[in-house]
Amino acid sequence: MDIPRELTERRLIRFGLNGIAGLLSFGVLGFGLYSAWGIDPRFNPVPSTLYYVLPIASFPVFLIGFVWRRAAIVQAILALAYLPVCIALGWRQCSSLGYCTSIASVILVNLESEAVLAFLGTAVASVVSMVLGERS
């Protein structure tokens, strides 16, 4: 009994996307642990706490994705919630130190950061893998 070629290719793509999402998610977890160690939660307690809790939650959500495929949606929500947290903390820091040029520059700086890119990459890879899994 032969396996259709497209089904095999789709599985390989999903396997690769899950591997990429897992590596990125593990890196985001490491960043979250590093941030938890170094951040002072007394300065803006809610965004400061979310700044390290959201990345730490990324890897467990990725692992839950093997049991519950819809966890990719939760991963995307975490990533999209992380971006405004980073922007808010970045704006607070640069405005208190007086070197902000505009809110757009703060947004672009945060979009270029490795942690945000890895978090968004994890979400995109997880969602695409979930969509490919639903079509097979």
C-alpha positions in Angstrom: 0.0 0.0 0.0 1.6 3.2 -1.2 1.3 6.5 0.7 0.3 9.4 -1.6 3.3 11.6 -2.3 1.6 14.8 -1.3 0.6 13.4 2.1 4.2 12.5 2.8 5.5 15.9 1.7 2.9 17.6 3.8 3.9 15.5 6.8 7.6 16.4 6.2 6.7 20.1 6.0 4.7 19.9 9.2 7.6 18.0 10.9 10.0 20.7 9.8 7.7 23.5 11.0 7.2 21.8 14.3 11.0 21.5 14.7 11.5 25.2 13.9 8.7 26.2 16.3 10.2 24.0 19.0 13.7 25.5 18.7 12.4 29.0 18.6 10.0 28.4 21.5 12.8 26.9 23.6 14.9 30.0 22.8 12.0 32.2 23.8 11.7 30.3 27.1 15.4 30.9 27.7 14.9 34.6 27.1 12.0 34.6 29.5 14.0 33.0 32.2 16.9 35.4 31.7 14.4 38.3 31.8 12.8 37.1 34.9 16.1 37.1 36.6 17.1 40.6 35.6 13.9 42.7 35.5 12.6 44.7 38.4 8.9 44.1 38.7 8.4 47.1 41.0 8.7 49.4 38.0 5.4 48.9 36.1 4.5 45.6 37.8 1.9 44.3 35.2 3.9 44.8 32.0 7.2 43.8 33.8 5.6 40.5 34.9 4.1 39.9 31.5 7.5 40.6 29.9 8.9 37.4 31.3 5.7 35.3 31.9 4.6 35.3 28.3 7.9 34.0 26.9 8.2 31.4 29.7 4.7 30.1 28.7 5.7 29.7 25.1 7.5 26.3 25.4 4.8 24.6 27.6 2.2 25.8 25.1 4.3 24.4 22.3 4.4 21.0 24.1 0.7 21.0 24.7 0.3 21.5 20.9 1.3 17.8 20.4 -1.8 16.8 22.3 -4.2 19.6 21.4 -3.5 21.0 17.9 -5.4 24.2 18.7 -2.7 25.2 21.1 -1.1 27.0 18.1 -3.8 29.6 18.4 -2.9 30.1 22.0 0.8 30.4 20.9 -0.2 33.2 18.5 -2.2 35.0 21.1 0.8 34.9 23.5 3.0 36.3 20.7 0.6 39.0 19.8 0.2 39.9 23.5 3.9 40.1 24.0 4.5 42.8 21.3 2.5 45.6 23.0 4.1 44.6 26.4 7.6 45.2 24.8 6.4 48.4 23.1 5.0 49.7 26.4 8.1 48.9 28.4 10.4 50.3 25.6 8.4 53.5 25.5 8.5 53.9 29.3 12.3 53.4 29.3 13.1 55.7 26.4 10.7 58.5 27.5 12.0 58.4 31.0 15.6 58.7 29.7 14.6 61.3 27.1 15.8 59.7 23.9 12.6 58.8 22.2 12.0 60.2 18.7 8.6 58.7 18.0 6.3 55.9 18.9 6.9 54.4 15.5 10.6 54.2 16.2 9.9 52.3 19.4 7.6 49.9 17.6 10.2 49.3 14.9 13.0 48.7 17.4 10.8 46.2 19.2 9.8 44.4 16.0 13.5 44.0 15.1 14.4 42.5 18.5 15.4 38.9 18.5 13.0 37.9 21.2 10.0 39.3 19.4 11.0 37.9 16.1 11.5 34.4 17.7 8.2 34.6 19.4 6.4 35.6 16.2 8.3 33.0 14.3 7.1 30.3 16.8 3.5 31.4 16.4 3.7 31.5 12.6 5.3 28.1 12.3 2.8 26.6 14.8 -0.2 28.0 13.1 0.9 27.0 9.6 1.7 23.5 10.9 -1.8 23.4 12.5 -3.4 24.4 9.2 -1.5 21.8 7.2 -2.5 19.2 9.8 -6.2 20.1 9.4 -6.0 19.8 5.6 -4.5 16.3 5.6 
